[in-house]
């Protein structure tokens, strides 16, 4: 909140601020971790099914600040960015957002277990999308780059014979793997 200065009887005494970085103390954000998280809801019960830190890791600057305080065995704190998410039949795919690392993560949709991560050539600049081509499922998204961004596609592993990829989302535990550049 920002106090209206000078006071103006035609305006509110306080207005919304523009936001900004969270204050830090000894290099750690003032807020308790996780600093970014992904939350799954059970819509039938109206309750949280599971929560995991966004990015399944702790940023290097946070690790360094914790180490200076003698704290080395800390669970993942998450990346304080907005993840780009896409849900399939069995998996949740997520990026770490603009301030995170250039990784695509795969989580088990039922449990939130982190099942895979794949390095991308740049940070994501879109949410992941999926398509099928010749019976194979692909995950595609835009990533930033210089001088221009690009689209990247990852093929899901073929599941259990038949070469059909197990439908939307592949089989349980399917993880993105570098594949053809798409169609």
Secondary structure, 3 states (H helix, E strand, C coil): CEECCCCCCCCCCEECCCCCCCCEECCEECCCCCCCEEEEEECCCCEEEEEEECCCCECHHHHHHHHHCCCCCCCCCECCCCCCEEECCCEEEEECCCCCCCEEEEEECCCCCEEEEEECCCCECCCCEEEEECCEEEEEEEECCCCCCEEEEEEECCCCCCCCCCCCCCCCCCCEEECCCCC
